[in-house]
Amino acid sequence: MNTKPTSVKVIYWMTNILFWLYSIASIFAMFFAVALIIGLLDKIKLHVGMPMAMDLKEVGQLVYNGQIIDVELVEMYGKIHIVDAPKEVNRIFGVFMLMALSMGLYIFMTFKEFITNVYRGAYFDRSNILLLKRIAYALLASWIFAVFYAAFQSFYFLKQLSFEGAIASGDYQTFNGVLVVALLLWVLSHIFQKGVELEKENELTI
């Protein structure tokens, strides 16, 4: 008799499908990143995520309930399209891209293993608790990487960027949500670990 909850089944199959789709996309992206690093690609149109804010003043209109309201775009985050990027720039962002993809793939792979254990009925055993800790540590490493990348972008591009009607403000995203999730998973893993230890103590005293 299959007693697995429907929610566990849905999460398990969705995780597997998304994992393989993500893995295939990541492998192609990694080949592209390696090509950038070793210099196989030159003078390409490179899209670079810019986690630092741009101050600007763009006037627009909002149509709401038949009314036309004037609005101003004063700050934004986005991407920069570098036309004919030189090899030196390609190598820098190729390394960042390869590191980000590797960390993302590791986190997804560990989460898939965690969900697989849950699907098989191993909810609170030590191996699954260890996987939860590994996900927390990997997310913490990803947060540190994201903050470093944002700070690097601010230093690397801030003084060199010039646009008509836009100025780099120097403020950059810190992705604190990733840090919060990492800490929550870390705390949960220790709570589960303590629960397992208490259960074993109760078994020994019976």
TIBAZA-740628 format. One record per residue (C-alpha): residue number from 0; chain; x, y, z; residue in one letter. Coordinates in steps of 0.001 Angstrom, whole numbers. Layout:
<atom><i>NUM</i><ch>A</ch><xx>X</xx><yy>Y</yy><zz>Z</zz><aa>A</aa></atom>
...
***
This chain:
<atom><i>0</i><ch>A</ch><xx>0</xx><yy>0</yy><zz>0</zz><aa>M</aa></atom>
<atom><i>1</i><ch>A</ch><xx>1418</xx><yy>3406</yy><zz>-1034</zz><aa>N</aa></atom>
<atom><i>2</i><ch>A</ch><xx>1208</xx><yy>5737</yy><zz>1955</zz><aa>T</aa></atom>
<atom><i>3</i><ch>A</ch><xx>3319</xx><yy>8566</yy><zz>602</zz><aa>K</aa></atom>
<atom><i>4</i><ch>A</ch><xx>1579</xx><yy>11960</yy><zz>910</zz><aa>P</aa></atom>
<atom><i>5</i><ch>A</ch><xx>514</xx><yy>13523</yy><zz>-2378</zz><aa>T</aa></atom>
<atom><i>6</i><ch>A</ch><xx>2546</xx><yy>16649</yy><zz>-1602</zz><aa>S</aa></atom>
<atom><i>7</i><ch>A</ch><xx>5721</xx><yy>14576</yy><zz>-1257</zz><aa>V</aa></atom>
<atom><i>8</i><ch>A</ch><xx>5042</xx><yy>12855</yy><zz>-4577</zz><aa>K</aa></atom>
<atom><i>9</i><ch>A</ch><xx>4454</xx><yy>16173</yy><zz>-6352</zz><aa>V</aa></atom>
<atom><i>10</i><ch>A</ch><xx>7594</xx><yy>17747</yy><zz>-4884</zz><aa>I</aa></atom>
<atom><i>11</i><ch>A</ch><xx>9656</xx><yy>14665</yy><zz>-5725</zz><aa>Y</aa></atom>
<atom><i>12</i><ch>A</ch><xx>8637</xx><yy>14507</yy><zz>-9383</zz><aa>W</aa></atom>
<atom><i>13</i><ch>A</ch><xx>8762</xx><yy>18270</yy><zz>-9886</zz><aa>M</aa></atom>
<atom><i>14</i><ch>A</ch><xx>12230</xx><yy>18351</yy><zz>-8336</zz><aa>T</aa></atom>
<atom><i>15</i><ch>A</ch><xx>13464</xx><yy>15599</yy><zz>-10640</zz><aa>N</aa></atom>
<atom><i>16</i><ch>A</ch><xx>12031</xx><yy>17217</yy><zz>-13768</zz><aa>I</aa></atom>
<atom><i>17</i><ch>A</ch><xx>13356</xx><yy>20673</yy><zz>-12892</zz><aa>L</aa></atom>
<atom><i>18</i><ch>A</ch><xx>16730</xx><yy>19247</yy><zz>-11866</zz><aa>F</aa></atom>
<atom><i>19</i><ch>A</ch><xx>17347</xx><yy>17582</yy><zz>-15216</zz><aa>W</aa></atom>
<atom><i>20</i><ch>A</ch><xx>16155</xx><yy>20629</yy><zz>-17153</zz><aa>L</aa></atom>
<atom><i>21</i><ch>A</ch><xx>18396</xx><yy>22853</yy><zz>-15041</zz><aa>Y</aa></atom>
<atom><i>22</i><ch>A</ch><xx>21319</xx><yy>20437</yy><zz>-15431</zz><aa>S</aa></atom>
<atom><i>23</i><ch>A</ch><xx>21053</xx><yy>20386</yy><zz>-19221</zz><aa>I</aa></atom>
<atom><i>24</i><ch>A</ch><xx>20849</xx><yy>24186</yy><zz>-19378</zz><aa>A</aa></atom>
<atom><i>25</i><ch>A</ch><xx>23750</xx><yy>24516</yy><zz>-16922</zz><aa>S</aa></atom>
<atom><i>26</i><ch>A</ch><xx>25996</xx><yy>22185</yy><zz>-18939</zz><aa>I</aa></atom>
<atom><i>27</i><ch>A</ch><xx>25497</xx><yy>24264</yy><zz>-22087</zz><aa>F</aa></atom>
<atom><i>28</i><ch>A</ch><xx>26062</xx><yy>27457</yy><zz>-20094</zz><aa>A</aa></atom>
<atom><i>29</i><ch>A</ch><xx>29246</xx><yy>25997</yy><zz>-18575</zz><aa>M</aa></atom>
<atom><i>30</i><ch>A</ch><xx>30621</xx><yy>25224</yy><zz>-22038</zz><aa>F</aa></atom>
<atom><i>31</i><ch>A</ch><xx>29896</xx><yy>28819</yy><zz>-22982</zz><aa>F</aa></atom>
<atom><i>32</i><ch>A</ch><xx>31640</xx><yy>30088</yy><zz>-19815</zz><aa>A</aa></atom>
<atom><i>33</i><ch>A</ch><xx>34697</xx><yy>27921</yy><zz>-20487</zz><aa>V</aa></atom>
<atom><i>34</i><ch>A</ch><xx>34808</xx><yy>29212</yy><zz>-24072</zz><aa>A</aa></atom>
<atom><i>35</i><ch>A</ch><xx>34832</xx><yy>32756</yy><zz>-22686</zz><aa>L</aa></atom>
<atom><i>36</i><ch>A</ch><xx>37616</xx><yy>31950</yy><zz>-20227</zz><aa>I</aa></atom>
<atom><i>37</i><ch>A</ch><xx>39972</xx><yy>30270</yy><zz>-22693</zz><aa>I</aa></atom>
<atom><i>38</i><ch>A</ch><xx>39374</xx><yy>32931</yy><zz>-25316</zz><aa>G</aa></atom>
<atom><i>39</i><ch>A</ch><xx>37488</xx><yy>30996</yy><zz>-27968</zz><aa>L</aa></atom>
<atom><i>40</i><ch>A</ch><xx>34903</xx><yy>33767</yy><zz>-28155</zz><aa>L</aa></atom>
<atom><i>41</i><ch>A</ch><xx>35938</xx><yy>37305</yy><zz>-28993</zz><aa>D</aa></atom>
<atom><i>42</i><ch>A</ch><xx>34019</xx><yy>40484</yy><zz>-29694</zz><aa>K</aa></atom>
<atom><i>43</i><ch>A</ch><xx>30666</xx><yy>39049</yy><zz>-28666</zz><aa>I</aa></atom>
<atom><i>44</i><ch>A</ch><xx>27579</xx><yy>40765</yy><zz>-27339</zz><aa>K</aa></atom>
<atom><i>45</i><ch>A</ch><xx>27838</xx><yy>40049</yy><zz>-23623</zz><aa>L</aa></atom>
<atom><i>46</i><ch>A</ch><xx>24875</xx><yy>40495</yy><zz>-21285</zz><aa>H</aa></atom>
<atom><i>47</i><ch>A</ch><xx>26126</xx><yy>41205</yy><zz>-17776</zz><aa>V</aa></atom>
<atom><i>48</i><ch>A</ch><xx>23942</xx><yy>41343</yy><zz>-14685</zz><aa>G</aa></atom>
<atom><i>49</i><ch>A</ch><xx>24517</xx><yy>44580</yy><zz>-12802</zz><aa>M</aa></atom>
<atom><i>50</i><ch>A</ch><xx>23442</xx><yy>44256</yy><zz>-9154</zz><aa>P</aa></atom>
<atom><i>51</i><ch>A</ch><xx>24212</xx><yy>47916</yy><zz>-8484</zz><aa>M</aa></atom>
<atom><i>52</i><ch>A</ch><xx>21579</xx><yy>50646</yy><zz>-8751</zz><aa>A</aa></atom>
<atom><i>53</i><ch>A</ch><xx>21407</xx><yy>53254</yy><zz>-11472</zz><aa>M</aa></atom>
<atom><i>54</i><ch>A</ch><xx>19995</xx><yy>56686</yy><zz>-10640</zz><aa>D</aa></atom>
<atom><i>55</i><ch>A</ch><xx>17982</xx><yy>58123</yy><zz>-13483</zz><aa>L</aa></atom>
<atom><i>56</i><ch>A</ch><xx>14970</xx><yy>60286</yy><zz>-14179</zz><aa>K</aa></atom>
<atom><i>57</i><ch>A</ch><xx>12758</xx><yy>58881</yy><zz>-16889</zz><aa>E</aa></atom>
<atom><i>58</i><ch>A</ch><xx>9243</xx><yy>60313</yy><zz>-17125</zz><aa>V</aa></atom>
<atom><i>59</i><ch>A</ch><xx>6367</xx><yy>58055</yy><zz>-18121</zz><aa>G</aa></atom>
<atom><i>60</i><ch>A</ch><xx>2646</xx><yy>57551</yy><zz>-17727</zz><aa>Q</aa></atom>
<atom><i>61</i><ch>A</ch><xx>489</xx><yy>55068</yy><zz>-15858</zz><aa>L</aa></atom>
<atom><i>62</i><ch>A</ch><xx>-3028</xx><yy>54370</yy><zz>-17112</zz><aa>V</aa></atom>
<atom><i>63</i><ch>A</ch><xx>-5145</xx><yy>53304</yy><zz>-14150</zz><aa>Y</aa></atom>
<atom><i>64</i><ch>A</ch><xx>-8948</xx><yy>53107</yy><zz>-14067</zz><aa>N</aa></atom>
<atom><i>65</i><ch>A</ch><xx>-9219</xx><yy>55451</yy><zz>-17023</zz><aa>G</aa></atom>
<atom><i>66</i><ch>A</ch><xx>-6869</xx><yy>57992</yy><zz>-15459</zz><aa>Q</aa></atom>
<atom><i>67</i><ch>A</ch><xx>-3468</xx><yy>58969</yy><zz>-16818</zz><aa>I</aa></atom>
<atom><i>68</i><ch>A</ch><xx>-924</xx><yy>59405</yy><zz>-14016</zz><aa>I</aa></atom>
<atom><i>69</i><ch>A</ch><xx>2555</xx><yy>60797</yy><zz>-14505</zz><aa>D</aa></atom>
<atom><i>70</i><ch>A</ch><xx>5319</xx><yy>58601</yy><zz>-13072</zz><aa>V</aa></atom>
<atom><i>71</i><ch>A</ch><xx>9096</xx><yy>58860</yy><zz>-12857</zz><aa>E</aa></atom>
<atom><i>72</i><ch>A</ch><xx>11630</xx><yy>56041</yy><zz>-13023</zz><aa>L</aa></atom>
<atom><i>73</i><ch>A</ch><xx>14287</xx><yy>57130</yy><zz>-10510</zz><aa>V</aa></atom>
<atom><i>74</i><ch>A</ch><xx>16253</xx><yy>53974</yy><zz>-9674</zz><aa>E</aa></atom>
<atom><i>75</i><ch>A</ch><xx>16681</xx><yy>50583</yy><zz>-11314</zz><aa>M</aa></atom>
<atom><i>76</i><ch>A</ch><xx>18705</xx><yy>47379</yy><zz>-11416</zz><aa>Y</aa></atom>
<atom><i>77</i><ch>A</ch><xx>19218</xx><yy>45431</yy><zz>-14609</zz><aa>G</aa></atom>
<atom><i>78</i><ch>A</ch><xx>21679</xx><yy>44158</yy><zz>-17174</zz><aa>K</aa></atom>
<atom><i>79</i><ch>A</ch><xx>24292</xx><yy>45831</yy><zz>-19302</zz><aa>I</aa></atom>
<atom><i>80</i><ch>A</ch><xx>24718</xx><yy>44773</yy><zz>-22897</zz><aa>H</aa></atom>
<atom><i>81</i><ch>A</ch><xx>28424</xx><yy>45033</yy><zz>-23700</zz><aa>I</aa></atom>
<atom><i>82</i><ch>A</ch><xx>28787</xx><yy>45272</yy><zz>-27471</zz><aa>V</aa></atom>
<atom><i>83</i><ch>A</ch><xx>31914</xx><yy>43577</yy><zz>-28852</zz><aa>D</aa></atom>
<atom><i>84</i><ch>A</ch><xx>33246</xx><yy>42673</yy><zz>-25408</zz><aa>A</aa></atom>
<atom><i>85</i><ch>A</ch><xx>37042</xx><yy>42135</yy><zz>-25402</zz><aa>P</aa></atom>
<atom><i>86</i><ch>A</ch><xx>38599</xx><yy>38856</yy><zz>-24252</zz><aa>K</aa></atom>
<atom><i>87</i><ch>A</ch><xx>39737</xx><yy>40297</yy><zz>-20917</zz><aa>E</aa></atom>
<atom><i>88</i><ch>A</ch><xx>36164</xx><yy>41204</yy><zz>-19974</zz><aa>V</aa></atom>
<atom><i>89</i><ch>A</ch><xx>34886</xx><yy>37860</yy><zz>-21281</zz><aa>N</aa></atom>
<atom><i>90</i><ch>A</ch><xx>37338</xx><yy>35953</yy><zz>-19072</zz><aa>R</aa></atom>
<atom><i>91</i><ch>A</ch><xx>36308</xx><yy>37846</yy><zz>-15949</zz><aa>I</aa></atom>
<atom><i>92</i><ch>A</ch><xx>32613</xx><yy>37239</yy><zz>-16404</zz><aa>F</aa></atom>
<atom><i>93</i><ch>A</ch><xx>33214</xx><yy>33722</yy><zz>-17683</zz><aa>G</aa></atom>
<atom><i>94</i><ch>A</ch><xx>34830</xx><yy>32853</yy><zz>-14345</zz><aa>V</aa></atom>
<atom><i>95</i><ch>A</ch><xx>31947</xx><yy>34405</yy><zz>-12392</zz><aa>F</aa></atom>
<atom><i>96</i><ch>A</ch><xx>29459</xx><yy>32596</yy><zz>-14586</zz><aa>M</aa></atom>
<atom><i>97</i><ch>A</ch><xx>31189</xx><yy>29226</yy><zz>-14147</zz><aa>L</aa></atom>
<atom><i>98</i><ch>A</ch><xx>31337</xx><yy>29642</yy><zz>-10367</zz><aa>M</aa></atom>
<atom><i>99</i><ch>A</ch><xx>27674</xx><yy>30649</yy><zz>-10113</zz><aa>A</aa></atom>
<atom><i>100</i><ch>A</ch><xx>26552</xx><yy>27743</yy><zz>-12292</zz><aa>L</aa></atom>
<atom><i>101</i><ch>A</ch><xx>28643</xx><yy>25254</yy><zz>-10296</zz><aa>S</aa></atom>
<atom><i>102</i><ch>A</ch><xx>27215</xx><yy>26413</yy><zz>-6975</zz><aa>M</aa></atom>
<atom><i>103</i><ch>A</ch><xx>23673</xx><yy>26393</yy><zz>-8325</zz><aa>G</aa></atom>
<atom><i>104</i><ch>A</ch><xx>24071</xx><yy>22884</yy><zz>-9710</zz><aa>L</aa></atom>
<atom><i>105</i><ch>A</ch><xx>25547</xx><yy>21631</yy><zz>-6427</zz><aa>Y</aa></atom>
<atom><i>106</i><ch>A</ch><xx>22677</xx><yy>23119</yy><zz>-4406</zz><aa>I</aa></atom>
<atom><i>107</i><ch>A</ch><xx>20062</xx><yy>21678</yy><zz>-6747</zz><aa>F</aa></atom>
<atom><i>108</i><ch>A</ch><xx>21773</xx><yy>18259</yy><zz>-6752</zz><aa>M</aa></atom>
<atom><i>109</i><ch>A</ch><xx>21913</xx><yy>18174</yy><zz>-2949</zz><aa>T</aa></atom>
<atom><i>110</i><ch>A</ch><xx>18277</xx><yy>19266</yy><zz>-2679</zz><aa>F</aa></atom>
<atom><i>111</i><ch>A</ch><xx>17276</xx><yy>16526</yy><zz>-5135</zz><aa>K</aa></atom>
<atom><i>112</i><ch>A</ch><xx>19065</xx><yy>13953</yy><zz>-2983</zz><aa>E</aa></atom>
<atom><i>113</i><ch>A</ch><xx>17310</xx><yy>15323</yy><zz>113</zz><aa>F</aa></atom>
<atom><i>114</i><ch>A</ch><xx>13877</xx><yy>15116</yy><zz>-1534</zz><aa>I</aa></atom>
<atom><i>115</i><ch>A</ch><xx>14627</xx><yy>11603</yy><zz>-2798</zz><aa>T</aa></atom>
<atom><i>116</i><ch>A</ch><xx>15360</xx><yy>10470</yy><zz>770</zz><aa>N</aa></atom>
<atom><i>117</i><ch>A</ch><xx>12108</xx><yy>12037</yy><zz>1952</zz><aa>V</aa></atom>
<atom><i>118</i><ch>A</ch><xx>10239</xx><yy>10286</yy><zz>-865</zz><aa>Y</aa></atom>
<atom><i>119</i><ch>A</ch><xx>11717</xx><yy>6971</yy><zz>286</zz><aa>R</aa></atom>
<atom><i>120</i><ch>A</ch><xx>10552</xx><yy>7612</yy><zz>3838</zz><aa>G</aa></atom>
<atom><i>121</i><ch>A</ch><xx>13831</xx><yy>8782</yy><zz>5397</zz><aa>A</aa></atom>
<atom><i>122</i><ch>A</ch><xx>12571</xx><yy>11996</yy><zz>6900</zz><aa>Y</aa></atom>
<atom><i>123</i><ch>A</ch><xx>14753</xx><yy>12693</yy><zz>9920</zz><aa>F</aa></atom>
<atom><i>124</i><ch>A</ch><xx>17693</xx><yy>10331</yy><zz>9673</zz><aa>D</aa></atom>
<atom><i>125</i><ch>A</ch><xx>21263</xx><yy>11578</yy><zz>10026</zz><aa>R</aa></atom>
<atom><i>126</i><ch>A</ch><xx>22080</xx><yy>11435</yy><zz>6308</zz><aa>S</aa></atom>
<atom><i>127</i><ch>A</ch><xx>19185</xx><yy>13725</yy><zz>5461</zz><aa>N</aa></atom>
<atom><i>128</i><ch>A</ch><xx>20086</xx><yy>16119</yy><zz>8243</zz><aa>I</aa></atom>
<atom><i>129</i><ch>A</ch><xx>23605</xx><yy>16269</yy><zz>6829</zz><aa>L</aa></atom>
<atom><i>130</i><ch>A</ch><xx>22175</xx><yy>17070</yy><zz>3389</zz><aa>L</aa></atom>
<atom><i>131</i><ch>A</ch><xx>20140</xx><yy>19880</yy><zz>4910</zz><aa>L</aa></atom>
<atom><i>132</i><ch>A</ch><xx>23295</xx><yy>21293</yy><zz>6491</zz><aa>K</aa></atom>
<atom><i>133</i><ch>A</ch><xx>25141</xx><yy>21039</yy><zz>3171</zz><aa>R</aa></atom>
<atom><i>134</i><ch>A</ch><xx>22364</xx><yy>22996</yy><zz>1453</zz><aa>I</aa></atom>
<atom><i>135</i><ch>A</ch><xx>22553</xx><yy>25659</yy><zz>4177</zz><aa>A</aa></atom>
<atom><i>136</i><ch>A</ch><xx>26344</xx><yy>25967</yy><zz>3857</zz><aa>Y</aa></atom>
<atom><i>137</i><ch>A</ch><xx>26116</xx><yy>26075</yy><zz>47</zz><aa>A</aa></atom>
<atom><i>138</i><ch>A</ch><xx>23485</xx><yy>28822</yy><zz>216</zz><aa>L</aa></atom>
<atom><i>139</i><ch>A</ch><xx>25720</xx><yy>30742</yy><zz>2619</zz><aa>L</aa></atom>
<atom><i>140</i><ch>A</ch><xx>28613</xx><yy>30397</yy><zz>171</zz><aa>A</aa></atom>
<atom><i>141</i><ch>A</ch><xx>26315</xx><yy>31569</yy><zz>-2634</zz><aa>S</aa></atom>
<atom><i>142</i><ch>A</ch><xx>25334</xx><yy>34620</yy><zz>-606</zz><aa>W</aa></atom>
<atom><i>143</i><ch>A</ch><xx>28990</xx><yy>35491</yy><zz>32</zz><aa>I</aa></atom>
<atom><i>144</i><ch>A</ch><xx>29691</xx><yy>35015</yy><zz>-3676</zz><aa>F</aa></atom>
<atom><i>145</i><ch>A</ch><xx>26740</xx><yy>37250</yy><zz>-4651</zz><aa>A</aa></atom>
<atom><i>146</i><ch>A</ch><xx>27851</xx><yy>40014</yy><zz>-2279</zz><aa>V</aa></atom>
<atom><i>147</i><ch>A</ch><xx>31422</xx><yy>39783</yy><zz>-3581</zz><aa>F</aa></atom>
<atom><i>148</i><ch>A</ch><xx>30170</xx><yy>39872</yy><zz>-7180</zz><aa>Y</aa></atom>
<atom><i>149</i><ch>A</ch><xx>28045</xx><yy>42940</yy><zz>-6463</zz><aa>A</aa></atom>
<atom><i>150</i><ch>A</ch><xx>30950</xx><yy>44709</yy><zz>-4741</zz><aa>A</aa></atom>
<atom><i>151</i><ch>A</ch><xx>33285</xx><yy>43741</yy><zz>-7591</zz><aa>F</aa></atom>
<atom><i>152</i><ch>A</ch><xx>30842</xx><yy>45099</yy><zz>-10152</zz><aa>Q</aa></atom>
<atom><i>153</i><ch>A</ch><xx>30532</xx><yy>48320</yy><zz>-8202</zz><aa>S</aa></atom>
<atom><i>154</i><ch>A</ch><xx>34327</xx><yy>48727</yy><zz>-8130</zz><aa>F</aa></atom>
<atom><i>155</i><ch>A</ch><xx>34979</xx><yy>47351</yy><zz>-11619</zz><aa>Y</aa></atom>
<atom><i>156</i><ch>A</ch><xx>32322</xx><yy>49321</yy><zz>-13513</zz><aa>F</aa></atom>
<atom><i>157</i><ch>A</ch><xx>31211</xx><yy>52189</yy><zz>-11294</zz><aa>L</aa></atom>
<atom><i>158</i><ch>A</ch><xx>33954</xx><yy>54633</yy><zz>-12270</zz><aa>K</aa></atom>
<atom><i>159</i><ch>A</ch><xx>33988</xx><yy>53582</yy><zz>-15915</zz><aa>Q</aa></atom>
<atom><i>160</i><ch>A</ch><xx>30260</xx><yy>53725</yy><zz>-16651</zz><aa>L</aa></atom>
<atom><i>161</i><ch>A</ch><xx>28747</xx><yy>56765</yy><zz>-18313</zz><aa>S</aa></atom>
<atom><i>162</i><ch>A</ch><xx>25235</xx><yy>57077</yy><zz>-19697</zz><aa>F</aa></atom>
<atom><i>163</i><ch>A</ch><xx>23095</xx><yy>59921</yy><zz>-20846</zz><aa>E</aa></atom>
<atom><i>164</i><ch>A</ch><xx>20459</xx><yy>60421</yy><zz>-18167</zz><aa>G</aa></atom>
<atom><i>165</i><ch>A</ch><xx>21717</xx><yy>57684</yy><zz>-15833</zz><aa>A</aa></atom>
<atom><i>166</i><ch>A</ch><xx>24322</xx><yy>57628</yy><zz>-13058</zz><aa>I</aa></atom>
<atom><i>167</i><ch>A</ch><xx>25616</xx><yy>54639</yy><zz>-11100</zz><aa>A</aa></atom>
<atom><i>168</i><ch>A</ch><xx>24547</xx><yy>55329</yy><zz>-7514</zz><aa>S</aa></atom>
<atom><i>169</i><ch>A</ch><xx>26994</xx><yy>52989</yy><zz>-5787</zz><aa>G</aa></atom>
<atom><i>170</i><ch>A</ch><xx>24223</xx><yy>51105</yy><zz>-3988</zz><aa>D</aa></atom>
<atom><i>171</i><ch>A</ch><xx>24208</xx><yy>47393</yy><zz>-4722</zz><aa>Y</aa></atom>
<atom><i>172</i><ch>A</ch><xx>22066</xx><yy>44415</yy><zz>-3880</zz><aa>Q</aa></atom>
<atom><i>173</i><ch>A</ch><xx>23124</xx><yy>42262</yy><zz>-954</zz><aa>T</aa></atom>
<atom><i>174</i><ch>A</ch><xx>20677</xx><yy>39356</yy><zz>-1543</zz><aa>F</aa></atom>
<atom><i>175</i><ch>A</ch><xx>19883</xx><yy>39056</yy><zz>2166</zz><aa>N</aa></atom>
<atom><i>176</i><ch>A</ch><xx>16996</xx><yy>36698</yy><zz>1408</zz><aa>G</aa></atom>
<atom><i>177</i><ch>A</ch><xx>19505</xx><yy>33981</yy><zz>487</zz><aa>V</aa></atom>
<atom><i>178</i><ch>A</ch><xx>21278</xx><yy>34487</yy><zz>3815</zz><aa>L</aa></atom>
<atom><i>179</i><ch>A</ch><xx>17982</xx><yy>34233</yy><zz>5734</zz><aa>V</aa></atom>
<atom><i>180</i><ch>A</ch><xx>17055</xx><yy>30956</yy><zz>3981</zz><aa>V</aa></atom>
<atom><i>181</i><ch>A</ch><xx>20536</xx><yy>29541</yy><zz>4667</zz><aa>A</aa></atom>
<atom><i>182</i><ch>A</ch><xx>20273</xx><yy>30380</yy><zz>8370</zz><aa>L</aa></atom>
<atom><i>183</i><ch>A</ch><xx>16754</xx><yy>28933</yy><zz>8624</zz><aa>L</aa></atom>
<atom><i>184</i><ch>A</ch><xx>17863</xx><yy>25647</yy><zz>7041</zz><aa>L</aa></atom>
<atom><i>185</i><ch>A</ch><xx>20907</xx><yy>25538</yy><zz>9312</zz><aa>W</aa></atom>
<atom><i>186</i><ch>A</ch><xx>18713</xx><yy>26024</yy><zz>12401</zz><aa>V</aa></atom>
<atom><i>187</i><ch>A</ch><xx>16212</xx><yy>23411</yy><zz>11162</zz><aa>L</aa></atom>
<atom><i>188</i><ch>A</ch><xx>18987</xx><yy>20876</yy><zz>10617</zz><aa>S</aa></atom>
<atom><i>189</i><ch>A</ch><xx>20138</xx><yy>21296</yy><zz>14204</zz><aa>H</aa></atom>
<atom><i>190</i><ch>A</ch><xx>16571</xx><yy>20997</yy><zz>15504</zz><aa>I</aa></atom>
<atom><i>191</i><ch>A</ch><xx>16101</xx><yy>17755</yy><zz>13533</zz><aa>F</aa></atom>
<atom><i>192</i><ch>A</ch><xx>19478</xx><yy>16499</yy><zz>14745</zz><aa>Q</aa></atom>
<atom><i>193</i><ch>A</ch><xx>18509</xx><yy>17163</yy><zz>18359</zz><aa>K</aa></atom>
<atom><i>194</i><ch>A</ch><xx>15200</xx><yy>15381</yy><zz>17792</zz><aa>G</aa></atom>
<atom><i>195</i><ch>A</ch><xx>16984</xx><yy>12303</yy><zz>16443</zz><aa>V</aa></atom>
<atom><i>196</i><ch>A</ch><xx>19341</xx><yy>12292</yy><zz>19440</zz><aa>E</aa></atom>
<atom><i>197</i><ch>A</ch><xx>16429</xx><yy>12531</yy><zz>21893</zz><aa>L</aa></atom>
<atom><i>198</i><ch>A</ch><xx>14601</xx><yy>9713</yy><zz>20096</zz><aa>E</aa></atom>
<atom><i>199</i><ch>A</ch><xx>17652</xx><yy>7464</yy><zz>20354</zz><aa>K</aa></atom>
<atom><i>200</i><ch>A</ch><xx>18026</xx><yy>8296</yy><zz>24064</zz><aa>E</aa></atom>
<atom><i>201</i><ch>A</ch><xx>14395</xx><yy>7355</yy><zz>24646</zz><aa>N</aa></atom>
<atom><i>202</i><ch>A</ch><xx>14888</xx><yy>4062</yy><zz>22822</zz><aa>E</aa></atom>
<atom><i>203</i><ch>A</ch><xx>17890</xx><yy>3241</yy><zz>25018</zz><aa>L</aa></atom>
<atom><i>204</i><ch>A</ch><xx>16016</xx><yy>3986</yy><zz>28248</zz><aa>T</aa></atom>
<atom><i>205</i><ch>A</ch><xx>13059</xx><yy>1756</yy><zz>27371</zz><aa>I</aa></atom>
***
